[in-house]
Amino acid sequence: QKSVTDRVQSSAKLRASSPAFQPSPSKVRQKTVATASTIADKLPTVVYTHRNSSNGSANTNTNANTNTSNASSRDVKDEHQSLSAKAVRNDNAIAQLQSGIAKAHISLEAQRASGKAKDAANDDDFFLMEPAPGNNKEYMKPVGHFAIDEGLRRMLTEETRMTDHVVESELPFQVHNYHSLSPLETVHVVYNMSGSVTQHEIKAQSITDGNHYSLHRIPSLDPAKGPNLGAIDRWRVVNSPNVARVHEAFTTRAFGDNSLVVVYDYKPMASSLKHTLVDNRAPVTEALLWSIVLQVVSGLRAIHAAGLAVHTLDLATVSMTPTGRVYLNSCGLADVLGAFASYNIEAALQNDLHAVGNMLVVILAMNRENVVAVQGQSPVVMPGPSFTTDFKELFGYLNRRLTPVIAIDDILRLAGSRVFLELDAARRETDLLSRNLRLEMANGRLARLVCKINFITERTDSVMDPEWSETGDRYLIKLFRDYVFHLASEDGRPVVDMAHVVGNLNKLDAGSAERVMLMSRDEKSCL
């Protein structure tokens, strides 16, 4: 019995000390934590009584021992029977309390599973509490059967929240055709061996189409060196899933200086590789590096095919989303700034591919096992023993240690079957989106039906209006609404059955010839 008490108390203390179970605005969480703490408070007293009763007497202190020794054998027998009966009752109480703890634990585990990524009550305004696991019958469908996948829903909801959220700042409310400016990230962009600029990334919403865009602002331009805004036109034709598309470029004094602004597609929740991997010291695996290299090379392939070069490729100008999607950012910036009056396109393409190798050098240098110290020389960055031979060959190839000329076809050859891993991941994502799109395809149709039904029923403001009063066909609609949503069981309990709702709304929308029995609320008439 003491071990049971210790386990329960220890479990309650662990739950109370864990951040995932701290009290929060969520009513469900408050109720669950309160249940666990209430059980823990009550249990020690019950078990203490039971432990004494299992000894056959109430020997809790010295006086009790003296009284028991002076009592008659009959009194001892009666007391023993009384305590035995109390022990049985306490056994039942302990069983009930342990059952309550188990139920509370199931509820807590369900809540933890629903909010793996973040604390649902604090960070997810659209948190969906699913039923506790194990409560559904075999024939019942899970909640996800009728709606979008929960993980995908949370991701899309978070992206929407990040897209619509505006951070208070000193930025002007409107610049050119964009309003609701919100700061994102500030990076240092190097566009050649001797030149660099500071780039402020700002999220804004377009007045023209209502979409959100990423404004890359270069402050304090030299008025004597006007930007070549026409150079951005060549970049509009570049269309790649791994390149943030360029839209326009303009100059403005809305920020209090002569600033250049280049407009790109906005990628929700994306941040630069410098911030994601280097600044946050995130763990890096070989699989992640292969994925980054292949996606960057895919974007470069589309850019080079258009006869263009990035010039500014590094960790600060490559963005990555939490799902691992990589985008080339700040494309065309060097051309607009006029950083190169003239350049050899072949040499520029080689510099872009070599920049991929420089990115790997910076990422690998975060781990000391990838830094080789050479006596009398500066340390050299090399992939450590945990990396495969293929990756070591790729690293040497991109850093021109094997050959001075780099080609995209050779990179794909070195990647080998890893290209199929990226292709499979893209297809799995497509299958997930298609599967959930099919689930949601009919929901808009059903939502319109629900809106039409509720427009007509229960209109207290139009009781005397013959076109809106609940008579004739509109009375049938009211009874049908009760049949679909207000169904009750034989014992009078409300029936909450999504299959019943979805099935009947589908039959109504399709004009099914099936007949149903509709009963008035006073149960005096049936139709």
N, C-alpha and C positions, 0 to 999 in steps of 0.2 A: 504493500500500500504506500509506503514511503517513496518507493521508486516512481510510482504513478504520480504522486504529488510533485516530486522534483521535476519529472518530465514536463508536466503541465505548466508549472511555474516557469521553468526555463523557456518553454515554447512561448509563453505569454510575454516574457521579458524580451526575447528575440524579436517578436512581432512589434512590441512597443518601441524598441530601439531602431528598427529598420526604417529608413526614409520612405520606402514604398508603402508603409502602413501608418505613417504619421497622419493625424487628423487633417482633413482638407475640406474645402467647400462641397465636395461630393457627398450627397446624403447617403448613398449606398456605402461609401467607405466609412463614414462616421458610424453608421449602424453596425457594420461588421466589426470595427475595432471596439465599439462599446460592448458588443456581445462577448467578444473574447475576453476583455478585461473584467466584465461582470462575472463570467464563469471562473476566471482565475481568482477573483476575490472571494468567491463563495467556497471554492473547493478545499482549501486548507482546513477550515473548521469541520467540514463533513468528514474528511479523511482522518482527522485527529480523533474524532469520536469513534469512528470505526476501528481505528488502531487500538484504542483502549478496550473496546468491546471484544476484540478478538482474543484478548488475554483472559477472558472469562470474568472480569471484574472491572470496577470503575476506579482502579488504582491510579489516580492522577497526582496524588501528593501523599505526604506522610500521614495526615489526619485521616484520609480515606482508607489507608492501610490499617490504621488502628481501629476504625469503626467496623471494618469488615471482619477483622479478627475477633472482635467482641460480639458480633452478630451470631444468631443461631443458624444452624445448618439449613433450616427451612427458608429463612430470610435470604441466605446466600443463594439457595436454589431459585427462589422467586426472582431475585435480582439478576441472576444469570439468564433466566428465561426472558426477562424484560430486555436485558442488553442484547441477547441473541436476536430478538425480534427487531430491536433497533438497528442491529448490524445488517439484517436483511433489507430493512428499509434504506439504510445508507448505501448498501450495495446497489440497489435500484437507482438511488439518487446519483451515485457515481457514474453508473452506466448512462443515465440521461445526460449528465454533464459532459461525459466524454463524447457522447453522440452530438451534443451541441457544439463542442469544440471541433469535432470532425466536420460538421456542416459549415461552421465558421471558416475552417481551414480551406474547404472546397471553394467557398465564396471568395476568400482572399486569393487563392490560386487562380481562379477564373479572372479576377480583377487584374492580377499580375500578368497573366497571359494576354489580356486585352490591351495592356499598356506597356509592352516590352520596350519600345523605343523611348517613350517619354511618359511622364506622369500625366495620366489622362485628365484628371480633374483640373490641373493647372494649365496644361498646354494644348489640349484638344477641346475646342469649343463645341465640337460635334461628336463627342464621345458616345459610342454605342455600347451599352452594357448587354452582353449576350447572356442567355440562360446558363446557369452553372452546368458544367459537364456531367453527364450521367443521368440527367433528369428527363431526357427525351425517350419516348418509346421507340421501338424498332421501326415502326411504320411512319414515324414523324420525320419530316424533312428539316434540316438545319435552317437557321435564319438566312445564311448565305445562298440558299437555294432560290430565294425569291429576289435577291438584291445583289449588288456588286460585291466582289470579294472585299473582306474587311481590311486586309493589308493595303490593297490598291485604293480603297476609299480613304483611308487615313493619309496615304501619300498624296493623293490628289487634293484632299482637303487642306493639307499643310501647304501644298504649292499654291492653292488659291488664296489662302490666308497670307502667305508671304507676298503674293503678287498684289493684293489689295491693300496691304499694310503700308502706311506712310509714317516715316519717322520724323519727328519734329526736329527741325534744323534751321539754320540761318540762310538756307538756299531760297532763291526767289520762287514765288508760287508758279509762275509761268515763264517759259523760255521758248521763243519761236512758236511752234505749234504744239508744245508739250506743257502739261501742267502737273500738279501734285508731285513735285520733285522730292525724291528721298535718297539720301546717300547710301551707297553700297560698299565700295572698297576703293582704297587708294593704293596704287602700285607705281613702281619706278620702271619705266620702259626704256631699254637700251636699243637704239636702232642702228648704231654702227660702233666702231671701235672707240670713237671719241665723243659721240653725241648721245644724249639721253634726255628724257622729259618725264615730268611727273603727271600721271594720269588719274583723274578722279572719275570713278564710275558712279553714275547716278541713274536711278530708276525713275521713269516718268510715263505718263499716260498721254496718248495722242488725242488731240482735239478732232482730228479728221476721221479716224476709224475706231477710236475708243480702246485700241490695244495698248499694251505696255511695251516699252522699249528701254534699251540700255543706252544712256548718253555717256560717251567717253569725252570728258572735258580736258583740254590742255590749256592751262591758265597762262596768262601774261605772255602772249606772243609778241614778237618784235614787229611793230607796224611796218618797218622797212622791208621785212621779208614776209610778204603776204602768202598765205597757203594756196596751194594749187587745188581748189575745190573740184575742178573738172576731172581730176585723176580718180575720183571716187566712182565715176560712171563705169569704168572697166570692172570694178569689183562687184557690181550689182548682178552680173551674169554668173558669178560663182555660186553654185548651189550644191552643197554637200551636207549630209547629216552630221558631220563633225566640224563644221565651220559656222560660227555665228554670222548670219547674213548681214551684209552692209546695206543701209538704206539711203542715207544722205549725209552731207557734211555742210556746216555753216559756221559763220563767226557771229559772235554776240558780245555785247557789253552789259548784259543783264546781271552778270556776276560782279560787276564793278571793275572789270579790266577787259582787255582784248583777248577773248577766249575762243579757241577752236573747239567745236563739238562735232563728233562723228557718231551717228546713230546706228545701233546694231539691234538684232533680235535680243529680247530679254529671256534669259534662261532661269526659271525659278530655282532657288536654293543652290545655285551654282556658285562656286568660289574658286579662286586661282589655286593652282597646284602649290604655289609657294605658301599660301595660307593653310591649305588643307593638309599638306604633307610635311613641309619644312617647319613652319612656325608652330604648328600643333604637335610636332614630333610624333606623327601617326605611324603605326607599324606598317612596314612595307614588305610585301611578298613578291616573289618572282612572277607569279601569275598576274598580279596587279600591274607590274612594270611592263609585261608583255602586252596587256590590254591597252595601257596608255600609249605605248609605242605604235601599236597597230592602228589605233584610232587617230593618232596624230599623223601618221604616214598616209592614212586614208584621206584626211583633209588636205594634206600637202599634194597628194596626187591630183585632186580636183583643181587646186590653185595653179599648180605647174602646168596642167593641161590647158589652162586659159592663158598661158604665157605670162604669169605673174609670179612674184616672189613675196614672202611675208616680211623678211628683213628684221622683224621684231620678235622672233620666236624664242621664248624662254618660259620659265616656270610662272612668271608673273602674268603672262599673256595667254596661258592655257588654262581653261576652266574645267572643273569636274563637278558633277552633281553627286548627291549621296548614293545614287543607284549605280555609279561608275561610268556615267556617260561623259565623254570628253569633247570639248569644243575649242577650236582655235579662235581666240579673241584678238581684237585690235588689228585685224587685217586691213591693209590699205592705209594705215596711219602714217607710215614712213613716206608713202607716195604723196599724200596730201601735204605733209610738212615740207616736201621737197628736199628730203635728206640726201638724196642722190641725184645730182644733176644728170648723170649718165652712168650706167653700169652694165657689165657683161651679164646677160641673163643666165648663161650657163653657170658662171661663178656664183651668182645669187642663189640658184637652185641648190648648188652644192653646199652653200653656207646654211641654207634652211635645214638640210638633212644632217649636217654636222651639229647644228644647234640641238637636235634631238639627243645626240650623244652627250653634249654638255649638260642637258637636263638630267640625264642618268647619272652623270658624275656628281652633281649637287645632291641628288636624292641618296645615292649610295654613301656619300661622305658622312651622312648622319650616323651611320653605324661604324664603330671603330674596327670591326673585323674586316671591313672593306677598304681600310686604309693601310697601305704597306709602307713602312718606314725604311728608307734606303740611306745607308751611312754616307754622309757628306752631300746628300741631295735632299730636295724637298720631298715630303710624303707623296706617294702615288696612290690614286684611287683605282682599285680593281675589285671585281665581284669576288666575294668571299667563297669559302668552301661549300656553303649551302646552295649556291647557284649551279645550274647545269652547264654542261659544256656549250650547248647551243647559245645560251644567254651570254656566256663569256665571249664567244665568237662574235655575237651581235654587238656587244659593248666595244670590242676592239675595232670592229668594222665601222661603226658610227663615229668613232673617235679617230679615224684615219690611221690606225696602227697596223692594219693589214694591207690597205691599199689607199692611195690618195683620192680615188674616184669612188663616189657612193651612188648607188642606183636603187630605186624603189623595188625593182624586180628582185634584186639580190637580197633585200631585207625580207621580202615575202618568202624567198627560198629558205632563208635561215629560220624563219618562223615555222615553216612546215605545217604540221597538223594543227598548230595553235590558231591558225586562221579560221579553221572550222569551228573551234571553240567560240570565237567571237561571233561567227555566223549562227551557230546554234543558240547562243544567248539572245541574239537579236530575234531569231524566229520564236523562241520561247516567250519573249516579251510580246511579240505580235500575237501569238496564240492566246496569251493571257488577256490581252486587251480585246481581242475578237470574242473570246468566250464571255467576258463580262459585258461586252456591247450587246451580245445577243440576249443576255439576261435583262438588260435595261431597255431593249428595243421597244417592248410593248408597254413599258411603264408610263411613257408619255401619253399613250392612248388611254390607259386606265386613269391617269391623273385628270385628263380632260373630262372623262365620264363622271368622276367624283365631283369635279367643279360644277358641272351642269346639274347634277342631282342636288347639291347643296345650294345652288342659286335659287332653286325652286322651293325647296322644303323649308318649313319653319320660318316663313316670312311674316312676322307679326305686324309689320308696317303696311302690308298690302292685303289685309284680311277681306276688305270689302271690294277689292279690285277683281273683277271677273277673270282677268287675264293672269292673275298671280295667286289667287286664293286656292286653297287646297281642296279643290273639287274636281270631279271628272278624272281625266287622265293624270292630273297632278296629284290627286289623292292616291292613285295606284303607285306613283313614284315614291310617295312618302311611305307607303306600306312596304314597298320593295326595299327602300333604304333600311327600314327596321328589320326586314328579313335578312339582309346581308350583314349589317353591322351590329344589330341589337339582339341577336339570337340568344336564347337562354336554354339551359338544360332542363331536364324533368324536375330537378330539385330547385330550380330557380336561379342557379348560378350563371353568370355571363359566360358565353362561349367565345373564346378568342381563337379563331381558326383562320389563318391566312389563306389556306387552300380553299376554304369556303368563300372567302371574299374574292380572291382572284378568279376562281372558277366561275362564279355568278356574274362578275363584271365582264369577263370574256364572253360569256353566253349572251349577255345583254348587248354588247358591242357587235357581236356577229349576227344578232337577230335570231337566236335559236328558237325553234318551235316547241321546245320543252315547256311543260306547264308546271307551275309551282303554286302552293297554297299560301295565300296572304291573309293574315288575320288582323283585324283592327285591334287597337290598344286595349279597348274595353272587352275584347274577346266575345263580342256579341254578333259579329258578322265575319264571314269568310269569303274570299274571292279567289 
